Amino acid sequence: MKSLAWCLATAAPLILTPIPTFAADFFLKKNDKVVMIGDSITEQHLHSTYLECWALTRFPQQNLQFINVGIGGDTAPGGRNRFQRDVLPYAPTILTVNFGMNDAGGPGNQWVEERFKNYRTGLQGIADQSKSANIRVVWFTPQPVEIAAAGPSILPDNLNLEKFSAGVKEIAASNGDALFVDQFHPFAAVVDKARQANPQNRIGGGDPVHPGPPGQALMAATLLRGLGFPTLVAATEIDFPTKKIVAHQSCQVDGLVVSPDGKVEFNQLDQSLPFFPEEAKSILPWVSLLDEMNDYRLKVTGLKPGQFEVRLGGVKVGEYSAAALQTGVNLAAAALSKGPIAEQIKSVWTAVKNKNQYFHDKIFAGVLRAGGVPDFLEITPAMLEEKRQAAFKQRMEKMPDLYEAIKTSLIISPHHVEILPIQSAADSSKLPSPIL
C-alpha cells in the first residue's frame, strides 16, 4: 500500500474555485448563532463539526455558536414541521438547510413529480418560518451519491439529486437574501477525477449515501467556500540581509533576531489558527483542501542557498529550501502535524466534540426526540410535555459551560519561530546537556 506522501507527490489534486481571502466576505458575523438542520448526513456530526471547527479557529474571538438538529431519515417537509421545536428555541441568527437525499429517494433516476413537489413545498415552509423569525437562511444542496458501480462518472446515477439541487437554487432565488451553496457539482467533480484515475477508486468513505470523514471534509470545505470563508490564517515576511520584519498580516511579530550563521528567530502571535480533520486526510491526493483552506504563510528573503529547518515552539515541523522560503511557504500542514498549534487544535476539537455530543445525546435525542411512556404509568401527553420542557431547560443550563470551554480552547498564545540552516540545526542538537 503506497503512503500518503507518495500519493501527494504523484497525484494532481483538484483545485477548487478560489475563495475570498478577507473576513469581510464571510457570511457568518460576530455573535451569530447557527442552527444546522438536515437528515442523517447532518446528524452524523461530520461535515457540521468540520465546518464549525474551521469557522471557530479562523474567527476565535467572534463568539460563534453552532447547534446541529439533523435527524436520520428526515425530509424537507419534516424539517418544516419540526421548525418550531428544533429551530426557534435556540434563537438562531442563521439556519443552514441540507435536505434532499431522502426526498429524492436516494440513488436512481426514476422521477416522481410528487416527491419534487413535496420537497419544494417543505423548503418553502422552512423559508416562510425563517422570514417570520428574522433568520438568515443558507440553502445547501444534497451531495451526490458515490455509487459503487463502475463508470468514469457518478452523474448518470444522480440525475434526480441533480434536479433536486436545482430546486434548492430556485427556492433560494425566490426568497430574497437567502444564500445558495451548490455542493453537488464540486463533490461530483472530485469523485469523478478519482474514478478517471482508477475506476476502482472510492474516496468518500462511509457508504454511498453517507460519506465518511474524507467526503464530509470535502462537503464542509465546499459549504464554507459558498459562505465566503477566508483562506488567510496569518502571513509573515522577514528579510534576512536587512534584519527587518517586512510585513505581517493577521498576526503580531516581535523579538526578531538574525544571526550571522543564517538563523532567524522571532515571536509570533496569530489571530487565527489553521484546521483540518486528521481523519479526513485520504481526500488530499484528490483535492488540496488542507492548503487551500489554510494559508499560513512564511516568507524569508535573502537567505544563503541551502536547506532550512523550521521550528515552532522549539519543535521541528518541516524542512524547506532557501528558494522555497524566498517565494513563501504554506506552513499549515507542518503546523498541524506537531508542535504548539497542533496541540491547541486537538484541544479545540475535543471541546467542540464534547459540546456536540452532550447536546445531541442529552438534549436533542435524550429529551426532545425521546419517545412516549407506557400507558400504565398514567401520564397524560400534557404531563409528559411538561416534564420534557423541564428537562430541556435543566439540561440546556450546561450548554454555556460547554461553549465557555470552547472559548478557552481558542485562546491563542504567542509561539517562538526559528528558521535554521540544516547544518546549524544539526550542530545545536549535538550540544552537551547542561550540568545540573
C-alpha atoms as one frame of an Amber mdcrd trajectory, in Angstrom:
protein
   0.000   0.000   0.000   1.515   3.314  -1.089   1.992   6.030   1.513   0.035
   9.266   1.646   3.288  11.118   0.956   3.746   9.127  -2.273   0.172   9.844
  -3.308   0.574  13.544  -2.656   3.797  13.618  -4.646   2.459  11.803  -7.688
  -1.210  12.798  -7.883  -2.531  16.067  -9.215  -5.154  17.166  -6.692  -8.134
  19.039  -7.997  -8.037  22.762  -7.269 -11.499  24.014  -6.432 -12.697  27.514
  -7.283 -10.611  30.162  -5.483 -12.287  31.591  -2.411 -12.110  35.044  -0.825
  -9.202  35.825   1.474 -10.775  38.574   3.576 -13.085  38.206   6.547 -15.491
  40.858   5.256 -16.706  38.359   2.648 -17.649  35.712   5.214 -21.386  35.173
   5.645 -21.117  34.454   9.378 -20.670  37.521  11.567 -19.755  38.161  15.188
 -22.145  36.582  17.734 -24.026  34.606  15.081 -25.903  31.559  16.344 -26.087
  28.884  13.661 -28.608  26.049  13.653 -27.892  23.299  11.115 -30.964  21.282
  10.134 -30.982  18.244   7.887 -31.209  14.469   7.675 -28.819  11.670   8.744
 -25.948  13.176   6.780 -26.193  16.197   9.060 -26.850  14.110  12.175 -23.559
  12.282  11.594 -21.830  15.372  13.017 -19.017  15.152  10.485 -19.260  17.979
   7.953 -21.126  20.085  10.508 -18.344  19.682  13.094 -15.627  20.311  10.496
 -17.423  23.457   9.347 -17.797  24.561  12.960 -14.121  23.983  13.783 -12.937
  25.790  10.665 -15.139  28.790  11.440 -14.161  28.880  15.118 -10.425  28.587
  14.506 -10.487  31.237  11.775 -12.535  33.582  13.973 -11.678  32.625  17.567
 -12.952  35.889  19.054 -16.216  36.137  17.146 -18.304  34.141  19.654 -19.890
  31.918  17.005 -22.202  29.165  18.273 -23.445  26.091  16.421 -26.303  23.671
  17.073 -26.879  20.516  14.975 -30.512  19.345  14.701 -30.149  16.738  11.960
 -32.419  13.676  12.132 -31.795  10.476  10.213 -34.416   9.730   7.573 -35.844
  13.234   7.626 -37.083  15.243   4.649 -37.747  18.881   3.842 -41.424  18.586
   4.933 -40.184  17.026   8.169 -37.862  19.965   8.731 -40.730  22.352   8.100
 -42.962  20.529  10.567 -40.404  20.493  13.392 -39.163  24.038  12.850 -40.862
  25.404  15.973 -39.477  22.630  18.183 -35.998  22.234  16.724 -35.006  25.692
  15.469 -36.729  28.502  17.339 -35.714  27.585  20.932 -32.064  28.422  20.165
 -32.832  31.896  18.771 -30.571  31.404  15.748 -29.491  34.254  13.532 -28.584
  31.764  10.760 -30.156  28.500   9.653 -28.395  26.107   7.280 -30.717  23.687
   5.469 -29.454  20.437   3.975 -32.219  18.095   2.792 -32.762  16.149  -0.394
 -31.324  12.662  -0.093 -34.480  11.117   1.367 -36.759  13.486  -0.537 -35.334
  12.308  -3.865 -35.327   8.677  -2.811 -31.541   8.312  -2.790 -29.759   6.885
  -5.844 -31.655   6.133  -9.007 -33.280   8.042 -11.806 -36.956   7.181 -11.548
 -38.561  10.616 -11.436 -41.565  11.089  -9.178 -43.033  14.546  -9.632 -44.921
  14.371  -6.357 -41.652  13.882  -4.458 -40.188  17.004  -6.038 -43.331  18.996
  -5.304 -43.299  17.938  -1.648 -39.623  18.828  -1.441 -40.118  22.351  -2.722
 -43.169  22.808  -0.520 -41.203  21.686   2.516 -38.307  24.006   1.739 -40.644
  26.941   1.204 -42.282  26.220   4.545 -38.859  26.479   6.176 -38.218  29.726
   4.287 -41.526  31.248   5.421 -40.945  30.433   9.084 -37.366  31.710   8.885
 -38.541  35.030   7.482 -41.040  35.397  10.309 -38.266  34.773  12.846 -35.784
  37.064  11.046 -33.344  34.198  10.452 -30.866  34.343   7.567 -31.008  31.077
   5.622 -28.244  29.208   3.808 -29.575  26.591   1.388 -27.219  23.669   0.816
 -27.842  21.200  -1.982 -27.507  17.496  -1.189 -24.225  15.895  -2.177 -24.330
  13.190  -4.874 -24.301   9.505  -4.042 -20.953   7.803  -4.674 -22.403   4.798
  -6.497 -20.360   1.630  -6.071 -20.932   0.567  -9.693 -18.108   1.078 -12.184
 -18.016   4.041 -14.521 -15.976   7.209 -15.118 -18.681   9.487 -13.693 -21.278
   9.257 -10.945 -23.545  11.869 -12.532 -25.664   9.468 -14.643 -26.735   7.728
 -11.433 -27.523  11.019  -9.683 -29.877  12.709 -12.121 -32.688  13.008  -9.590
 -30.432  14.514  -6.941 -29.089  16.953  -9.528 -32.652  18.059 -10.333 -33.458
  18.366  -6.633 -30.345  20.518  -6.264 -31.667  22.802  -8.984 -34.872  23.015
  -6.957 -32.885  24.282  -3.965 -31.396  27.014  -6.141 -34.870  28.085  -7.243
 -36.100  28.264  -3.650 -33.099  30.365  -2.635 -33.597  32.728  -5.584 -37.253
  33.246  -4.758 -36.607  34.083  -1.107 -34.701  37.327  -1.127 -31.441  37.457
   0.780 -31.112  33.693   1.243 -27.751  32.220   0.234 -27.465  29.224  -2.111
 -24.483  26.862  -1.964 -24.012  24.100  -4.531 -22.061  21.216  -3.058 -23.442
  18.692  -5.539 -21.247  19.513  -8.527 -17.927  20.174  -6.693 -18.324  16.857
  -4.846 -19.071  15.038  -8.104 -16.050  16.623  -9.809 -13.624  15.319  -7.166
 -15.169  11.838  -7.107 -15.105  11.660 -10.905 -11.456  12.758 -11.020 -10.549
   9.846  -8.749 -12.573   7.376 -10.844 -10.946   8.550 -14.046  -7.529   7.932
 -12.486  -8.573   4.450 -11.381 -12.095   3.028 -11.884 -11.778   1.243  -8.528
 -11.274   4.450  -6.533 -13.980   5.224  -3.978 -12.841   8.241  -1.988 -15.751
   9.469   0.137 -15.506   6.843   2.838 -18.580   5.651   4.716 -21.231   4.234
   2.412 -22.536   5.531  -0.937 -25.195   7.730   0.719 -23.381   8.673   3.928
 -19.818   9.856   3.244 -17.208   9.236   5.894 -14.658  11.814   7.060 -12.926
  12.292   3.662 -16.147  13.010   1.804 -17.596  15.121   4.579 -14.425  17.209
   4.825 -14.927  17.944   1.124 -18.550  18.840   1.898 -17.556  21.175   4.738
 -14.909  22.932   2.664 -17.311  23.375  -0.254 -20.011  24.765   2.016 -17.542
  27.175   3.601 -16.452  28.347   0.167 -20.049  29.199  -0.542 -20.120  31.201
   2.686 -17.072  33.206   1.586 -14.692  31.627   4.078 -11.327  33.468   4.207
  -8.247  31.389   3.449  -5.733  33.507   5.320  -4.581  32.243   8.711  -1.532
  34.501   9.064   1.383  35.720   6.964   4.865  36.875   7.947   7.729  38.145
   5.775  11.288  38.584   7.044  14.224  39.988   5.080  17.457  38.337   6.209
  20.066  40.820   4.851  18.391  43.898   6.402  17.233  42.059   9.545  13.762
  43.525   9.179  10.158  42.381   9.562   8.953  43.367   6.098   5.273  42.512
   6.546   2.854  40.640   8.769  -0.848  40.045   8.344  -3.361  38.602  10.800
  -0.598  38.254  13.391   1.835  40.202  15.564   5.567  39.655  15.189   8.348
  40.843  17.508  11.680  39.876  19.009  13.378  39.335  15.649  16.943  38.035
  15.886  19.012  37.352  12.757  22.317  35.552  13.322  25.401  35.618  11.068
  25.236  31.821  10.794  21.914  32.118   8.946  19.498  31.538  11.820  16.304
  33.620  12.021  14.021  33.647  15.044  11.111  35.718  16.298   7.913  35.545
  18.312   4.548  35.378  16.563   1.031  35.810  17.934  -1.587  34.729  15.391
  -5.149  35.994  15.194  -6.444  32.663  13.922  -5.489  29.008  13.541  -5.278
  26.505  10.705  -7.577  23.485  10.811  -8.026  20.193   9.026  -9.539  16.962
  10.400  -6.787  14.366  10.676  -9.282  11.581   9.992 -10.027  13.010   6.526
  -6.505  13.111   5.067  -7.180  10.424   2.468  -9.080  13.052   0.419  -5.929
  15.171  -0.053  -4.483  13.348  -3.088  -7.642  14.337  -4.964  -8.280  17.859
  -3.716  -5.833  20.131  -1.875  -8.234  21.094   0.908  -5.684  21.484   3.672
  -3.566  24.053   1.839  -6.462  25.700   0.030  -8.417  26.324   3.223  -5.410
  27.332   5.353  -2.924  29.883   4.031  -0.361  30.038   6.856   2.395  31.888
   5.081   6.084  32.253   5.974   8.431  34.146   3.673  12.124  34.758   4.376
  14.080  36.562   1.672  17.824  36.811   1.158  18.877  33.542   2.780  22.012
  31.789   1.538  21.281  28.741  -0.664  20.626  25.549   1.227  18.057  23.684
   3.291  16.439  25.142   6.388  14.582  23.658   9.316  11.509  25.435  10.674
  10.644  25.072  14.330   7.505  26.244  16.095   7.702  26.410  19.867  11.002
  24.555  19.730   9.516  21.665  17.734  10.743  20.930  14.230   7.757  20.921
  11.883   9.345  20.969   8.438  12.292  21.498   6.088  12.345  23.971   3.199
  14.907  25.236   0.711  16.066  28.835   0.706  14.431  29.177  -2.711  11.069
  27.998  -1.341  11.304  30.359   1.633  12.246  33.177  -0.746   8.939  32.662
  -2.550   6.986  31.865   0.604   5.832  28.536   2.030   2.497  27.466   3.473
   3.168  26.084   6.954  -0.393  24.833   7.521   0.251  21.115   7.062   3.508
  21.284   9.002   1.990  23.268  11.873  -0.906  20.827  12.147   1.416  17.812
  12.276   3.155  18.584  15.600   4.069  21.439  17.893   2.037  24.067  19.776
  -0.535  24.741  17.058  -1.241  21.033  16.545  -1.717  20.603  20.297  -4.105
  23.526  20.506  -6.190  22.219  17.609  -6.559  18.927  19.495  -7.945  20.885
  22.459 -10.387  22.794  20.256 -11.509  19.563  18.591 -12.129  17.933  21.965
 -14.098  20.892  23.317 -16.295  21.123  20.215 -16.977  17.385  20.158 -17.826
  17.390  23.874 -20.381  20.139  23.333 -21.905  18.476  20.297 -22.117  15.059
  21.918 -23.721  16.428  25.062 -26.302  18.397  23.102 -27.172  15.507  20.795
 -27.222  12.719  23.393 -28.595  14.525  26.436 -30.825  17.196  24.915 -31.801
  16.641  21.294 -32.082  12.850  21.270 -32.340  12.441  25.021 -35.186  14.891
  25.660 -36.768  16.431  22.570 -36.899  13.261  20.486 -37.430  10.839  23.361
 -40.387   8.502  22.849 -43.573   8.272  24.878 -44.152   6.400  28.119 -46.083
   3.186  28.827 -49.797   3.789  29.358 -49.749   2.015  32.722 -47.824   4.966
  34.193 -50.934   7.071  33.624 -49.020  10.102  32.380 -51.021  12.282  30.026
 -49.457  13.880  26.950 -49.681  17.251  28.702 -47.834  15.924  31.739 -45.196
  14.344  29.515 -44.662  17.595  27.642 -44.359  19.498  30.903 -41.665  17.105
  32.114 -39.952  17.256  28.735 -39.769  21.042  28.841 -38.471  20.992  32.405
 -35.729  18.521  31.475 -34.884  20.554  28.368 -34.487  23.718  30.432 -32.390
  21.968  33.056 -30.027  20.290  30.596 -29.636  23.428  28.498 -28.175  25.098
  31.581 -24.956  23.162  30.974 -24.511  24.472  27.437 -22.923  27.831  28.451
 -20.158  25.943  30.262 -19.511  23.824  27.179 -19.370  26.927  24.977 -17.034
  28.533  27.503 -14.708  25.523  27.268 -14.576  26.052  23.510 -13.753  29.741
  24.011 -10.949  28.825  26.397  -9.500  26.316  23.927  -9.442  29.057  21.276
  -7.262  31.480  23.251  -4.105  31.820  21.160  -0.709  32.282  22.806   2.431
  33.538  21.052   4.925  30.936  19.879   8.600  31.116  19.007   9.524  30.646
  15.341  13.005  29.510  14.303  14.426  29.099  10.813  17.807  27.356  10.991
  20.244  26.185   8.333  20.156  22.391   8.457  23.833  22.135   9.482  23.315
  24.658  12.281  20.258  22.760  13.448  22.265  19.522  13.460  25.092  21.169
  15.392  22.696  22.591  18.002  21.248  19.140  18.593  24.730  17.854  19.436
  25.418  20.402  22.151  26.163  18.755  25.523  23.440  18.803  28.119  23.964
  21.342  30.880  25.428  20.031  34.111  22.893  20.454  36.885
